Amino acid sequence: MKTFLLVLASIIPGIGLLAQSQTGTTTFNKSPQPAVIYNLTYSAEAVTNGVETRMNNYGKPKKVKGFLVYKNVLVTDISAQPVTLYFNAEKKSNKDDGNAVLTLIVSNEFDRFYTVEDNAELYSKAKEYLDGFEPFVAAASLELKIKDQDESVKKVDKKLKNLRDDGIDYEKQKKKLDDKIAQNTLDIANQEQELNKQKEQLDGLIKQRKN
C-alpha cells in the first residue's frame, strides 16, 4: 500500500509534520480513498498493537486487505452516528523498522467512505482521535521491548545453563581421566618392577652358561 500525504493546511516545511496526523489519501481495494495519516516513531507492530489496545472496547477487528476493520462502531469522538474504521500500520520504508505510518479511513455504516470536502468536521475529529493513539502505541512498544528483552534473558540464561552442564560433564570426564592416569602410573611402576625381575632372572640364567 502506497500512502501519499496531501496536506490540506498550509504548514511550514519540517515543522510539526511528524507531531500530528494529517489529512491525505491512501489506497484501499485498489482505489484511492481520503484518509487520516499519522507518522509515528515506533515499529509497525507496536502501532498495530496500540490500535488494538485502544480499540479493545469495540471488539475484535476483521482483517481486510491489510487493514484492521471495526465495522459499525459508535465512536462519539468522531461521529454521533455509527461508522466503520479502517486502520493500517506499515513501515515508513522497507529499511526503516523504527518508524511507521498509521492510516485511518472512515466510512458510514453502509460502507460509503466519507470525503474530506463534505465532512470537514468529521475529519477534524478523526485527526484529533488518531493523535490520541500515541500513548497506546508507546505502551505497546514498551511491551514489545520487554518481550524481546525477556527472550534475550532466557537465551543467555539457557546458554549459561548449558555451559554449567558442560562444566559438570567436563569435571566428570576429568575425574575419569585422572583415574586412568593414576592407574596408568601404577601400572607403569608394576611393569617396571616386573621388567627388573625378569632381567635379573635372565642375568642369572646367562651366568649359568658354561664357557
Steps between C-alpha positions, in 0.01 A plus 500: 500500500641837400395795709517851359487796736280775367521756776207734468610768744790735439794370703856626531722224356651277765298648789247272668476256212575204721323633809139481384283308260418649163227463242610316189417209274573132508424198285238249607374223276702651212315832527619832649312596814514805727683420820657627818872426514720500810878458498629330813851422622414142588501167321199398294440212739488738797260728314272210410500374859430851625200529269357171622549608861331837445214339307461205737157616619367467145572130470733305275573658163470326168807498279420624152774560242758592763260715704354442845130570452260596781160487337205714607642623829379807687807713564354823632840671480464476122129485422160484666409228250652151469803490274734238363867565571783358293848507659826410331853516642804446284870578504587841365751328273626147451823576686342704779368280779487782753248724324151419383204663331158453655215553255130536581216503251139546606176386341139515607306192605416434134871480401507835323822685571473854629663772296708778653318772307153396617598389850760748623382482862512119502855500366606764749372279781658193340839674499464589868392143573797353316740735681382340824640162397863589580489402873347164412763443232777600742368253758478227235856578389621467858327163533672380182836617633433322829405185309815520287718562805334211683584277204860624511520424872361152440752435220794617712373303799463188286853542364633543854317185613644308205849624586454394862373159389803472270722590794350218706554258212858619457565453872367146476716437194800654679446276803484195275815616323677567832403150615636355178823699537540381861433141396742535210772633733446205733504257209827650376661460842384138526616430148843650576530272801399202289752601236781522755399164641506339158838659421648362824373155411649538153836608644497202734438259216773658289751457783424131507643456153811290467782683334 
